[in-house]
Amino acid sequence: MNDDRRKNKAHPKRHGGKGRTPADAAAAAPEKPGLRARQAAAKILAAVIDRRTPLDGMLDLENGNIAYRQLGDADRALVRAILNTALRHLPRIEAILDTLVGTPLPEGARALHHVLTVAAAQILYLDVPDHSAVDLAVEQAQLDPRNRRFASLTNAVLRRLSREKASHLTATRAVSVIPAWFHERLIAVYGKEHAARIGEALLEPSAIDLTVKSDPEGWAAKLGGRVLPTGSVRLPAASGAIPALEGFEAGQWWVQDAAASLPAKLFRDLAGKRVADLCAAPGGKTAQLALAGAKVTALDQSGNRLKRLIGNLERLDLSVEAVEANMADYRPEDLFDAVLLDAPCSSTGTIRRHPDVLWTKGPEDIDKLARLQERLLRHALTLIKPGGELVFSNCSLDPCEGEDMVARVLADNPDWRIEPVEPADWPGLESAVSPRGEFRTTPAMLPATDSHAGGVDGFYAVLLRRNN
């Protein structure tokens, strides 16, 4: 039995006065404002880093982390800000903490590491008073039996960080914010300079892009937006709540990252053609196909996701046939004129919006998902008429899930070929078109302006055509 437990057993009713411990005092004092938010942030960060639990699920208000769900709106917003910031800057935060702590923390102090990371994210990158971040981290340490003996260390490390943060930020500027395993892959594919630009782009929150039914210039003027080379409208940072914006209720546009709008635009004329969207929910690409005049069959294996898709399309006054099915087993009575397969992937292209991805996935996940995509693509080819088209896409930055896999499938299917994208048809995105005519965007593309953020999701898209 350790000393703390022995004391508590010997003096079960000690309430104060002589011999009172710091832990007793902390437990008896009124709860400090913001403490529960920091505790929730540390717990969720631990789940992401140590157990590779996706962040979105834990922040779900119905089934997510209970400590998060019990918070008020303002505290939940703070937790999200802390977690997104900590995950975006994690390698630099950890490098700074290693310098300040000096001797590595013992194995049993893993929970303390997350407390320090949460506090450091606030001190270094968020508009939170340093003293508040320090005091609440010390309070967390004192209230946690695992960390109580490190309360003084926590105080010393974080106060020093507060005094020296400018020099630490400068010293870690060259540290990549991308985990080593993925940084090496990026360098191998894109080169050192582009990989560094991708890393810096990930530090910026993603913009909000709209796909509009018509007149992007007009909607950009109404909403203070900027028309992108994709035809999307990018909103300024302070646009307010999306449902309150002009055109939302009337179904004149929907939120869709500019890069995510590219795959559906690779098809030629779709008017009157039968088109299947094989992994359709939440429906942004489905809406594009329907808007182009196609007769769309939207598949998804999740009934709940299909309900969301149908609701989104009702707002847009667009209709499709919705089918709940696993596309790998789907065999229609009649072949389609065209198919869109936006396949499940590692989502490494979406890290600006989902900074947990590179901490919850690893190389083995990319390999596993590439094999899944290959099976799905091979099946999708069997659903299309001679002379028909297929667009394959995903939001991965890794060619294992894109160019390499598609080349392997085409080698076994000589009646299929790539229909090349012409760079001249995409002014402003010429650099995103590969020599084979495939699209490959990265977060480092599309520079920012004074009023609008830059960058897009990392996306791969290719148009395939079946011989007659």
RASULHU-V641965 format. One record per residue. N is the residue number from 1. RES is the residue in one small letter. PSI is psi in radians with two decimals (999 if undefined). NEAR is the number of other C-alpha atoms within 8 Angstrom. Layout:
N;RES;PSI;NEAR / N;RES;PSI;NEAR
This chain:
1;m;2.28;4 / 2;n;2.97;5 / 3;d;-0.72;6 / 4;d;-0.77;6 / 5;r;-0.66;8 / 6;r;-0.73;9 / 7;k;-0.77;8 / 8;n;-0.63;8 / 9;k;-0.63;7 / 10;a;-0.49;6 / 11;h;1.18;7 / 12;p;-0.34;6 / 13;k;0.37;4 / 14;r;2.18;6 / 15;h;-0.20;6 / 16;g;-2.98;8 / 17;g;-2.61;5 / 18;k;2.32;4 / 19;g;0.08;5 / 20;r;2.33;10 / 21;t;2.81;6 / 22;p;-0.61;7 / 23;a;-0.69;9 / 24;d;-0.77;10 / 25;a;-0.74;10 / 26;a;-0.70;10 / 27;a;-0.58;8 / 28;a;-0.41;6 / 29;a;2.69;6 / 30;p;2.55;5 / 31;e;2.33;5 / 32;k;2.41;6 / 33;p;2.36;5 / 34;g;-0.16;8 / 35;l;-0.81;11 / 36;r;-0.59;9 / 37;a;-0.77;13 / 38;r;-0.65;13 / 39;q;-0.75;10 / 40;a;-0.74;11 / 41;a;-0.74;14 / 42;a;-0.71;12 / 43;k;-0.75;9 / 44;i;-0.69;11 / 45;l;-0.71;10 / 46;a;-0.71;11 / 47;a;-0.68;10 / 48;v;-0.90;14 / 49;i;-0.80;10 / 50;d;-0.52;6 / 51;r;0.04;8 / 52;r;0.78;10 / 53;t;2.20;9 / 54;p;2.46;10 / 55;l;-0.70;10 / 56;d;-0.76;6 / 57;g;-0.65;8 / 58;m;-0.36;12 / 59;l;0.16;10 / 60;d;2.29;10 / 61;l;-0.21;6 / 62;e;-0.75;5 / 63;n;0.21;8 / 64;g;-2.88;11 / 65;n;2.25;10 / 66;i;-0.64;7 / 67;a;-0.62;8 / 68;y;-0.76;14 / 69;r;-0.46;12 / 70;q;-0.12;6 / 71;l;2.80;10 / 72;g;3.01;6 / 73;d;-0.78;6 / 74;a;-0.73;6 / 75;d;-0.62;10 / 76;r;-0.69;12 / 77;a;-0.68;8 / 78;l;-0.75;9 / 79;v;-0.78;13 / 80;r;-0.73;9 / 81;a;-0.75;8 / 82;i;-0.82;13 / 83;l;-0.81;11 / 84;n;-0.71;11 / 85;t;-0.81;11 / 86;a;-0.74;12 / 87;l;-0.63;9 / 88;r;-0.64;10 / 89;h;0.20;11 / 90;l;-0.85;10 / 91;p;-0.63;11 / 92;r;-0.71;12 / 93;i;-0.77;12 / 94;e;-0.64;9 / 95;a;-0.71;9 / 96;i;-0.78;10 / 97;l;-0.66;11 / 98;d;-0.70;10 / 99;t;-0.74;7 / 100;l;-0.69;9 / 101;v;-0.59;9 / 102;g;-1.57;6 / 103;t;2.28;5 / 104;p;2.46;6 / 105;l;2.59;7 / 106;p;2.83;6 / 107;e;-0.68;5 / 108;g;-0.06;6 / 109;a;0.42;10 / 110;r;-0.66;9 / 111;a;-0.61;11 / 112;l;-0.63;11 / 113;h;-0.73;8 / 114;h;-0.61;12 / 115;v;-0.79;14 / 116;l;-0.67;12 / 117;t;-0.76;13 / 118;v;-0.78;14 / 119;a;-0.74;12 / 120;a;-0.66;12 / 121;a;-0.67;14 / 122;q;-0.78;13 / 123;i;-0.72;15 / 124;l;-0.62;9 / 125;y;-0.21;7 / 126;l;2.73;9 / 127;d;1.15;6 / 128;v;2.34;8 / 129;p;2.29;7 / 130;d;-0.74;9 / 131;h;-0.59;6 / 132;s;-0.78;8 / 133;a;-0.72;13 / 134;v;-0.91;13 / 135;d;-0.72;9 / 136;l;-0.54;12 / 137;a;-0.72;14 / 138;v;-0.71;12 / 139;e;-0.75;11 / 140;q;-0.79;11 / 141;a;-0.73;17 / 142;q;-0.56;14 / 143;l;-0.21;11 / 144;d;2.02;8 / 145;p;-0.51;7 / 146;r;-0.49;10 / 147;n;-0.08;13 / 148;r;-0.71;11 / 149;r;-0.20;8 / 150;f;0.22;9 / 151;a;-0.75;12 / 152;s;-0.70;8 / 153;l;-0.77;7 / 154;t;-0.81;13 / 155;n;-0.81;12 / 156;a;-0.79;8 / 157;v;-0.80;11 / 158;l;-0.58;12 / 159;r;-0.68;9 / 160;r;-0.72;9 / 161;l;-0.72;12 / 162;s;-0.70;10 / 163;r;-0.59;6 / 164;e;0.27;8 / 165;k;-0.61;10 / 166;a;-0.78;6 / 167;s;-0.62;7 / 168;h;-0.66;10 / 169;l;-0.71;9 / 170;t;-0.75;7 / 171;a;-0.47;7 / 172;t;0.17;10 / 173;r;-0.54;8 / 174;a;-0.11;5 / 175;v;2.19;7 / 176;s;2.42;11 / 177;v;0.00;11 / 178;i;2.37;9 / 179;p;2.56;10 / 180;a;-0.70;6 / 181;w;-0.62;8 / 182;f;-0.54;11 / 183;h;-0.73;11 / 184;e;-0.68;8 / 185;r;-0.71;9 / 186;l;-0.77;12 / 187;i;-0.74;11 / 188;a;-0.57;8 / 189;v;-0.82;8 / 190;y;-0.21;9 / 191;g;2.77;9 / 192;k;-0.73;9 / 193;e;-0.82;7 / 194;h;-0.66;10 / 195;a;-0.68;12 / 196;a;-0.67;9 / 197;r;-0.66;9 / 198;i;-0.78;11 / 199;g;-0.77;11 / 200;e;-0.64;10 / 201;a;-0.54;11 / 202;l;-0.28;12 / 203;l;-0.24;9 / 204;e;2.33;7 / 205;p;2.60;7 / 206;s;2.64;9 / 207;a;2.96;14 / 208;i;2.06;11 / 209;d;2.55;12 / 210;l;2.41;14 / 211;t;2.13;13 / 212;v;2.63;12 / 213;k;-0.66;7 / 214;s;2.85;5 / 215;d;1.06;7 / 216;p;-0.62;11 / 217;e;-0.72;9 / 218;g;-0.75;7 / 219;w;-0.58;11 / 220;a;-0.70;14 / 221;a;-0.72;9 / 222;k;-0.65;8 / 223;l;0.10;10 / 224;g;0.46;8 / 225;g;-3.04;13 / 226;r;2.29;12 / 227;v;2.22;12 / 228;l;2.89;9 / 229;p;-0.37;9 / 230;t;-0.19;10 / 231;g;-0.06;9 / 232;s;2.80;14 / 233;v;2.09;16 / 234;r;2.19;14 / 235;l;2.66;15 / 236;p;2.88;13 / 237;a;-0.74;9 / 238;a;1.20;4 / 239;s;-0.27;8 / 240;g;-3.03;6 / 241;a;2.30;6 / 242;i;-0.83;7 / 243;p;-0.32;6 / 244;a;-0.13;7 / 245;l;2.61;9 / 246;e;2.34;7 / 247;g;-0.27;8 / 248;f;-0.98;12 / 249;e;-0.58;8 / 250;a;-0.06;7 / 251;g;0.62;10 / 252;q;-0.17;11 / 253;w;2.92;11 / 254;w;2.74;10 / 255;v;2.24;9 / 256;q;2.14;11 / 257;d;2.50;12 / 258;a;-0.72;15 / 259;a;-0.60;11 / 260;a;-0.31;11 / 261;s;-0.20;15 / 262;l;-0.80;10 / 263;p;-0.83;14 / 264;a;-0.42;11 / 265;k;-0.12;7 / 266;l;-0.37;10 / 267;f;2.67;10 / 268;r;-2.53;5 / 269;d;2.11;5 / 270;l;-0.05;11 / 271;a;2.14;7 / 272;g;-0.02;7 / 273;k;2.64;10 / 274;r;2.11;11 / 275;v;2.37;15 / 276;a;2.30;12 / 277;d;1.85;15 / 278;l;-0.42;12 / 279;c;1.29;12 / 280;a;-0.73;14 / 281;a;2.53;12 / 282;p;-0.08;9 / 283;g;0.09;11 / 284;g;-0.80;11 / 285;k;-0.60;12 / 286;t;-0.76;12 / 287;a;-0.69;10 / 288;q;-0.76;10 / 289;l;-0.76;13 / 290;a;-0.69;13 / 291;l;-0.52;9 / 292;a;-0.01;9 / 293;g;0.15;10 / 294;a;2.70;13 / 295;k;1.77;10 / 296;v;2.32;13 / 297;t;2.02;12 / 298;a;2.06;14 / 299;l;2.49;17 / 300;d;2.54;16 / 301;q;-0.14;8 / 302;s;2.09;8 / 303;g;-0.67;8 / 304;n;-0.68;6 / 305;r;-0.62;10 / 306;l;-0.66;16 / 307;k;-0.70;8 / 308;r;-0.74;10 / 309;l;-0.83;12 / 310;i;-0.72;10 / 311;g;-0.73;8 / 312;n;-0.74;10 / 313;l;-0.54;12 / 314;e;-0.71;9 / 315;r;-0.60;10 / 316;l;-0.01;10 / 317;d;0.77;7 / 318;l;2.53;10 / 319;s;2.49;7 / 320;v;2.92;9 / 321;e;2.10;7 / 322;a;2.26;9 / 323;v;2.15;9 / 324;e;1.91;10 / 325;a;2.66;10 / 326;n;2.06;9 / 327;m;-0.44;11 / 328;a;-0.39;7 / 329;d;0.04;6 / 330;y;2.21;7 / 331;r;1.72;5 / 332;p;2.79;6 / 333;e;-0.65;4 / 334;d;2.49;4 / 335;l;2.72;8 / 336;f;2.74;12 / 337;d;-0.56;12 / 338;a;2.70;13 / 339;v;2.41;15 / 340;l;2.16;13 / 341;l;1.68;13 / 342;d;1.67;12 / 343;a;2.66;10 / 344;p;2.40;8 / 345;c;-3.04;12 / 346;s;-0.26;11 / 347;s;0.42;11 / 348;t;-0.25;12 / 349;g;-0.15;13 / 350;t;0.40;12 / 351;i;-0.34;13 / 352;r;-0.65;14 / 353;r;-0.43;7 / 354;h;1.29;9 / 355;p;-0.11;13 / 356;d;-0.27;12 / 357;v;-0.80;12 / 358;l;-0.15;12 / 359;w;-0.24;11 / 360;t;-0.15;12 / 361;k;2.81;11 / 362;g;-3.07;10 / 363;p;-0.61;8 / 364;e;-0.55;7 / 365;d;-0.70;9 / 366;i;-0.78;13 / 367;d;-0.76;10 / 368;k;-0.76;8 / 369;l;-0.59;12 / 370;a;-0.67;12 / 371;r;-0.69;8 / 372;l;-0.81;8 / 373;q;-0.68;12 / 374;e;-0.73;11 / 375;r;-0.75;9 / 376;l;-0.72;11 / 377;l;-0.76;11 / 378;r;-0.68;9 / 379;h;-0.72;9 / 380;a;-0.59;10 / 381;l;-0.47;8 / 382;t;-0.08;6 / 383;l;0.09;11 / 384;i;2.44;15 / 385;k;2.75;10 / 386;p;2.39;7 / 387;g;-0.05;9 / 388;g;3.08;12 / 389;e;2.67;13 / 390;l;2.29;13 / 391;v;2.16;16 / 392;f;2.39;14 / 393;s;2.83;13 / 394;n;2.97;14 / 395;c;0.79;15 / 396;s;2.62;16 / 397;l;-0.07;11 / 398;d;2.17;10 / 399;p;-0.34;10 / 400;c;-0.52;10 / 401;e;0.14;15 / 402;g;-1.77;13 / 403;e;-0.80;8 / 404;d;-0.77;9 / 405;m;-0.76;12 / 406;v;-0.73;9 / 407;a;-0.67;8 / 408;r;-0.72;8 / 409;v;-0.73;11 / 410;l;-0.55;10 / 411;a;-0.48;7 / 412;d;-0.04;6 / 413;n;1.36;7 / 414;p;-0.24;7 / 415;d;0.07;6 / 416;w;2.58;10 / 417;r;2.80;10 / 418;i;2.30;10 / 419;e;1.81;9 / 420;p;2.47;9 / 421;v;2.39;11 / 422;e;2.12;8 / 423;p;-0.62;11 / 424;a;-0.37;6 / 425;d;-0.10;6 / 426;w;1.13;10 / 427;p;2.29;8 / 428;g;-0.26;7 / 429;l;0.35;9 / 430;e;-0.64;9 / 431;s;-0.23;7 / 432;a;-0.10;8 / 433;v;2.19;14 / 434;s;2.92;9 / 435;p;-0.47;5 / 436;r;-0.05;7 / 437;g;0.46;13 / 438;e;2.68;13 / 439;f;2.39;12 / 440;r;1.72;11 / 441;t;2.73;12 / 442;t;2.81;13 / 443;p;-0.27;13 / 444;a;-0.06;12 / 445;m;2.82;9 / 446;l;1.66;8 / 447;p;2.69;8 / 448;a;2.82;9 / 449;t;-3.14;7 / 450;d;-0.52;4 / 451;s;-0.16;7 / 452;h;2.46;13 / 453;a;2.77;11 / 454;g;-3.01;10 / 455;g;2.79;14 / 456;v;2.95;15 / 457;d;2.67;16 / 458;g;2.16;15 / 459;f;2.58;16 / 460;y;2.37;14 / 461;a;2.45;14 / 462;v;2.48;15 / 463;l;2.16;15 / 464;l;2.52;12 / 465;r;2.40;12 / 466;r;2.36;13 / 467;n;2.65;9 / 468;n;999;4
